Amino acid sequence: MAYEEAHANPEYNLATPEYVTLMATLEDRLVPNHAISYLPLTHEQRVGEISHLRYLDEAAIGQTVRQADVIICLSRDEDPNTEYDDTQPSRNTVLTASSRANTGRAVDLYNLAKANGNENVRMIVTGRMHNRSVRTMLALPVVGEMLGVDMDTVIHLPERMLETLLKKQLTPEALGRLRHDKPDRDTQIYYDALKSILGIEIGQELPVTEQAVHALIAELRQYPKLSTSQLMRERVLELGVDPSSLYEENGSFDTISSLLYTMAAIRLIEEKEGRPVANVVIVAGSDHLPRTTWIADHIMPDKVNITVVESNPGLNEETYKSSCTREQGSLIKGFNWIKDTRDLKVLRERVEKGYFGTQWKSAEQLAAEIAVEAARQNGA
């Protein structure tokens, strides 16, 4: 089985106090838009009766996937490629252990559906990149303009060539202009993102060219040149998924946008194949799935039956506990952000304004706000 390779068996009890608190936060905010079936990774994670959730076990999942129209495999960040080769500049990131576990679990469910006679099951892999890289993406048009190339060329240039070009263009005069020029409102966000990378703020000392080049190279080195969904697509194809069964959502930066943009892929399946998508299975790590469950319940049409399935996120115990606490803060923040509407158009506009509008915030700012929400919820 594909999932056995992806750390199917946890090395510790995943029902930590942080996980239990996260599930309680989910229960407090879950409303009956759907009757949701929930398959935890271990029996210990059945933390009492939760309203509107029906716990499944492995024995029952075969019947569920036999009726599944779509299996959604959520991405979970990306890691730097430690074997990165400058001759293949696009291959600078790899899937995290959590994303690999999700793909393994999703492929096992796909194969189980096929084995149970479901020839119509489809899989959707998701995600452009983690939202910490949005700042880099926003800065790319300005960097490209400075270098005289388009933004796609910037991200695919070998690092040594990029460094040479930047040293020529990031002169003290150019850095001074970045601080003082007043771009029009439509382009302000791109300049703000670049200034944020370079540390250029009013009242701060301007970096010298060498410092600016180092900061920008370091940022671009981490920028995912291939989407996480493409890496997941490659992975599930290696594990035997039929290419004709596979769809890709490659524009999202977080869980809300991932599930929101996945609705377009679902509509494509319905239009292309002339059948409704009524039964959806979603796979995510056990630290990530409680928040995913609330978002799916909020975003998915009422007609859709939802089953959510945990995978092992492949984290050590302390990191897992921290992730559950962070997810609790994210759940609360997301709930407060979008609870007032289920209109997909309004939600999409809100998400895109949040990432690309004048109220844009860096990943560091968002992380700090999430930590505050978790601390407030837990009485710290």
Secondary structure by P-SEA (a helix, b strand, c coil): ccccccccccccccccaaaaaaaaaaaaccccccbbbbbcccccccccccccbbbbcccaaaaaaaaccbbbbbbcccccccccccccccccccccaaaaaaaaaaaaaaaaaaaaccccbbbbbbbcccccaaaaaaaaaaaaaaacccaaaaaaccaaaaaaaaaacccaaaaaaaacccccccaaaaaaaaaaaaccccccccccaaaaaaaaaaaaaacccccaaaaaaaaaaaacccccccccccccccaaaaaaaaaaaaaaaaaaacccccbbbbbbccccaaaaaaaaaacccccbbbbbbbccccccaaaaaaaaaaaaaaaaaaaaaccccccaaaaaaaaaaaccccccccaaaaaaaaaaaaaaaacc
